[in-house]
């Protein structure tokens, strides 16, 4: 039987929000908000993959697990892969990559992504949500995914493309993408061996490396809204949501 683990890539070198993983939100650092959501999903062991001693110390202080990685990784997935090599995994095992700045991710959505992906034997899968605000189409901090068919929390569709900015009246099934992926270990190994693609570099979206190399990404609809913390406004909005 295949196992699932969660690896959360995290580093301090963010430019828009310096020291982002260690920012305190209601007396808890951002990285620990994400870590605890991952733990609550109960799908498997949870690790933080980091190149920074400060992040490792924070996780250790809170009795979490971490894996030290190289400082030179340019994407979270490459960092996750290095961490995964230090674990005893089989090609049929599943690795979930939850971005370290996604504190709003709901444990039930994590659990559903894992369950449906295993049932369907997906190689790569991810989550998305309906877009409700017109301004989100032009917000480059909100990544959009276009799918072949409509999606639900019980059925997936193939991702055709990912964009940071997209026209509001564009055709197709357009959703807001969440920073969470589930890879079969064999697919993760294949992914990291590809060179960075032209579209990946242009859009600054590593998932385009998979699409540009004909690797299918299955998209599942999340039941609950989530959004990454990329800017000071994102941080302020998240704090407001916690204090409602």
Secondary structure, DSSP 8 states (H G I E B T S, - for coil): ---EEEEEEE-S--SSSTTGGG-EETTEEHHHHHHHHHHHH-SS-EEEEES-HHHHHHHHHTT--EEE--TT-SSHHHHHHHHHTTS---TT-EEEEE-TT-TT--HHHHHHHHHHHHHHT-SEEEEEE----GGGGG-TTS-EEEESS---SS--EEEEEEESS--TT--SEEEEEEEEEEEEHHHHHHHHTS---HHHHHHT-TTHHHHHTT---EEEE-SS------SHHHHHHHHHHHT-
